[in-house]
Amino acid sequence: MKTAAKPRVVAIGASAGGLDAFRKLIRNLPVDTDMAFVLLSHILRGSKSLLPEILARSTTMPVTQVAQPTRVLANHIYIIPPDKLMEIRAGSLHLTPRPLTGANRAIDHFLFSLAKDHAAGSVGIILSGEGSDGAEGIKILKEDGGGVTMAQEPSSAASQSMPVNAIHIDHVDHILSPEAIAHQLTAMSASDAGRATPLFRVLWMKKPQSK
């Protein structure tokens, strides 16, 4: 298995309907991509996240819910805990309390930090979910960090709002099903240049607005 001193960080955000999308993506990834995966989901305040246990059944990569400052390692999966915001600084994950009021912007919050910390080596992915969390983060990651951005193909998402909002902000490189996102990441991992020619791409045309 490969190891990297500074692995490519892949941030994956989801909300409603995200569990199925997470599972489909993770179980189609090889265990030696040399990437570190950070999963950001919207969890009801005060709830217990079952995501670590559920995803551990879909991969042999270590799956950890972050509880303290944690150095990201290649071929590991890290999950945000409930009631927290998470960011990455100097290659380590750090937690802060989530505000008691206002919308949950945990995905945007992490993507903003990723744009500063990992520059062109990072990847941002928006999966199924309600609302617009992640759309602004995708824009910043692309514009300021030079990262690679992806969104779930809306017809494959249980809740289309989050991927549609990310797509409409016009900074998404690839629009794919969760399984195809996994294949795209695998191709990127195998590329000597660190960027693969897209093997799977769905052109999602914006539907005209009803008058």
Residue pairs with C-beta under 8 A, 6 or more apart in sequence:
1 31
1 32
1 75
2 32
2 34
2 74
2 75
3 34
3 73
3 74
3 75
4 34
4 74
6 91
6 118
6 121
7 34
7 35
7 36
7 72
7 73
7 74
7 75
8 34
8 35
8 36
8 118
8 121
8 122
8 123
8 188
8 189
8 194
9 35
9 36
9 38
9 72
9 88
9 114
9 117
9 118
9 121
9 122
9 123
10 35
10 36
10 37
10 38
10 122
10 123
10 125
10 185
11 38
11 40
11 107
11 110
11 111
11 114
11 122
11 123
11 124
11 125
12 22
12 25
12 37
12 38
12 39
12 40
12 125
12 127
13 40
13 41
13 106
13 107
13 110
13 111
13 124
13 125
13 126
13 127
13 129
13 133
13 134
13 137
13 162
14 21
14 22
14 39
14 40
14 41
14 42
14 126
14 127
14 128
14 129
14 162
15 41
15 42
15 128
15 129
15 130
15 131
15 133
15 159
15 162
16 42
16 128
16 129
16 130
16 158
16 159
17 127
17 128
17 129
17 157
17 158
17 159
18 41
18 42
18 127
18 128
18 129
19 41
19 51
19 54
20 128
20 158
21 127
21 128
21 152
21 157
21 158
21 178
22 39
22 41
22 51
22 55
22 127
22 178
23 54
23 55
23 58
24 177
24 178
24 179
24 182
25 125
25 127
25 178
25 179
25 181
25 182
26 37
26 55
26 58
26 59
26 61
26 77
26 182
27 58
27 59
28 178
28 179
28 182
28 183
29 37
29 59
29 61
29 182
29 185
29 186
30 186
30 189
31 59
31 60
31 61
31 75
32 75
33 74
33 75
33 185
33 186
33 189
34 74
34 75
34 189
35 74
35 75
35 123
35 185
35 189
36 72
36 73
36 74
36 75
36 76
36 78
37 61
37 76
37 77
37 78
38 72
38 78
38 79
38 80
38 86
38 88
38 93
38 110
39 51
39 55
39 77
39 78
39 79
39 80
40 80
40 86
40 106
40 107
40 110
41 49
41 51
41 79
41 80
42 104
42 106
42 129
42 133
43 49
43 80
43 82
43 83
44 82
45 82
45 83
45 98
46 82
46 83
47 82
48 82
49 65
49 79
49 81
49 82
51 65
51 79
52 63
52 64
52 65
52 79
55 63
55 77
55 79
56 63
59 77
61 75
61 76
61 77
62 75
62 76
62 77
63 76
63 77
63 79
64 70
64 76
64 77
64 78
64 79
65 78
65 79
65 80
65 81
66 78
66 79
66 80
66 81
66 86
66 93
66 95
67 81
67 95
68 95
69 92
69 93
69 94
69 95
70 78
70 92
70 93
71 91
71 92
71 93
72 78
72 88
72 91
72 92
72 93
78 93
80 86
80 106
80 110
81 95
83 97
83 98
84 95
84 96
84 97
84 98
84 106
85 95
85 96
85 97
85 98
85 105
85 106
85 109
85 110
86 93
86 94
86 95
86 96
86 106
86 109
86 110
87 93
87 94
87 96
87 109
87 110
87 112
87 113
88 94
88 110
88 113
88 114
88 117
88 118
89 113
89 117
90 117
91 117
91 118
98 104
98 106
103 131
103 133
104 133
105 133
106 133
107 126
107 133
107 134
107 137
108 133
108 134
108 135
108 136
108 137
109 137
110 137
111 124
111 134
111 137
111 138
111 140
111 141
112 137
112 140
114 122
114 124
114 137
114 141
114 145
114 147
115 122
115 137
115 140
115 141
115 144
115 145
115 147
116 144
116 145
118 145
118 147
119 145
119 146
119 147
120 145
120 146
120 147
121 147
121 194
122 141
122 145
122 147
122 148
123 147
123 148
123 149
123 150
123 185
123 188
124 134
124 137
124 138
124 141
124 142
124 147
124 148
124 149
124 150
125 149
125 150
125 151
125 152
125 181
126 134
126 135
126 138
126 150
126 151
126 152
126 162
126 163
126 166
126 172
127 151
127 152
127 157
127 162
127 163
127 178
128 152
128 157
128 158
128 159
128 160
128 162
128 163
129 157
129 159
129 161
129 162
129 163
130 159
130 161
130 162
131 161
131 162
131 165
132 161
132 162
132 165
133 162
134 162
134 165
134 166
135 162
135 165
135 166
135 168
135 169
136 169
138 149
138 151
138 166
138 169
138 171
138 172
139 169
139 171
141 147
141 149
141 171
142 149
142 171
142 173
143 171
148 173
148 174
148 188
148 195
149 166
149 171
149 172
149 173
149 174
150 172
150 173
150 174
150 175
150 176
150 181
150 184
151 163
151 166
151 167
151 172
151 174
151 175
151 176
152 163
152 175
152 176
152 177
152 178
152 181
153 163
153 175
153 176
153 177
153 180
153 202
153 204
154 160
154 163
154 164
154 167
154 204
156 177
156 178
157 163
163 175
166 172
167 175
167 204
167 206
168 206
173 198
174 181
174 184
174 198
174 200
174 201
175 201
175 202
175 203
175 204
176 184
176 200
176 201
176 202
177 202
180 200
180 202
183 199
183 200
184 196
184 198
184 199
184 200
187 196
187 197
187 198
187 199
188 194
188 195
188 196
190 196
191 197
